[in-house]
């Protein structure tokens, strides 16, 4: 089991949507690439401590181990051709 405890201040608050009360859900997250933790598989944001953002390589590894059970939605990418999911946190 992996508990995601690391909180990383890497959100570009000027380009991201404001956290929605009471959950702190951020509909559109834009990250500062230079502040992203390269060594962590997942992290939390101080603006939204309940949410967990997983790195693509960690999601790929989880899916290799567990099959398609873990659902993944793209929240953000530096690749301009990649399209973030329109409702990342929607169930």
N, C-alpha and C positions, 0 to 999 in steps of 0.2 A: 504494500500500500504506500502511496506517495501523497503526503499532505502538503498542499501548496501554501507555504507560510510567507515566502518572500514577497515584500511589497516594494515595487519599483516605481520611482517617479519618472516615467518616460512618456507621459501623455502630453501631446501638444494641445494645451487647453484652448488656445486661440482658434484652432481649426477643428476642434471636436465639439460635439454637442454637450450641453450641460448635463450632469447626472440628474436623473429623475427620482424625486422622493417617492416612497420611503426606501426603495431598494438601492438607489445609487446607480441604476442601470444607465449606461451610456449608449445611446442609439447609434451614434457615429463616432468611433474612436479613431484618431489619427495619432500615430506615435512619432516620437523624435528618434530616427534611426540610430543616431550616435549614443542614445541613452538606453537602447534595448539591451537586456541582459543576454549575451551570446551563450553563456554556459548553462542557463536554466531551461528546463523543459517547459515550465509554466511559471506564471507570476500573477500577482494582484496589483491593482492600482490604489494609491491612497484616496483618490476621488471616488472609487467604487470597490471597497474592500471585500465585498461579498462575491463579486464576479472573478472568474479565473480565466486568464488568457493563456492558451496552450500554443506552443511553437509548432509549426508545420512538421518538423522532423519528429517531434514527440508524438504528434497525432498519428503520423505514418507508422511509427513503431508500435503504438497501442493497437492500431488496426491490424498490423501484421500478427500481433499476439492474440487479439480478441476477435478478429474478423470485422465485419461491418457493424458490429454492435455499437461502438462509440460513434455518435453522430458528430460531424464537424461542419462548422460554418465559418467561412472566411470573414474575419472582422476587419482586416487591414493588410495591405501589401505595398511594398515599394514599387512593384511592377505595375505600370499604368494600364496594362492590358487586363490585369486581374480585377474582377468585379467583386467587391465585398457583398456579402449577403444583405438584402434589404432589411431583414429583421433578425439580427444575430441572436438576440435573447428570446425571441418568440418561441413558444412551445407549440 
